[in-house]
Amino acid sequence: MSPATENLALEHWFAIRGLLDRQPEELLEIKGHHGILGHQYAIISKRLDRMDERVLRIEKWLGLVEA
């Protein structure tokens, strides 16, 4: 490995190690934020699916696609 690659690998290792050394409360907070983001993604995904269905119905009604 080149020195630059070794330094980059060490930087990543130290960053990961720093995350593992965090206090349990901080990790719980991070997990909570992750859960909230996952929930928001699910809501947006569901809304987009409904919008896709509505657009398809409109296209069929206008005769833009085969029924």
N, C-alpha and C positions, 0 to 999 in steps of 0.2 A: 504494500500500500504506500501511496505517496504521503508525505507529511501533511499535505492539505486534507487528504481523505482521512488520515488518522485523527487529525484535530477535529474534523467535522463529526466523526464517529464518537469521539470523546465528548464533544459538546452535547450531542444527543443523549449519550449515556448519562451525563451529569444532569441534564434536564429531566430525564425520566426518573433518575434517582431522587431529584428534588421533589417531584410529584409524589413519590412513594413515601417520603419523609414528612409529608404534611400531616397536620392534626386530623383526627377522625371527623371533627366537626366540619372542617373545610371540605373533606371528601363527600360528606353527606350533602353539603350545600351544592357541590358540583353535580352530584347525582340528581338532586332535586331540580336543578336547572336543566339538566339533560332530559329528565322526565317531562318537564313543562314544554321544552322544545319538541319532543316527540309527539306530545298531545296536540300542540298547535299544528304540526305537520299533518297529522291525521285529519284534523278538521279542515285544513286547506285542501288536502287531497280529496276528501269527500265532497267538498263544495265544487271543486273542478270537475269531478266525475258527474255531478248533477248538471253542471253547466254544459258539459259535453253532450249529455242526453237531451237537454233542451235545444241545443243548436241542431242536433240531428233531427229532432221532431220538426223544427222550423224549416230545415232544408227539405225534408220530405213533403211538408205542407206546401212549400213553394215549388215543388217539383224539381229541385236541383239534384236530387239523388233518387235512385230507384227505391220503392217502398219495400 
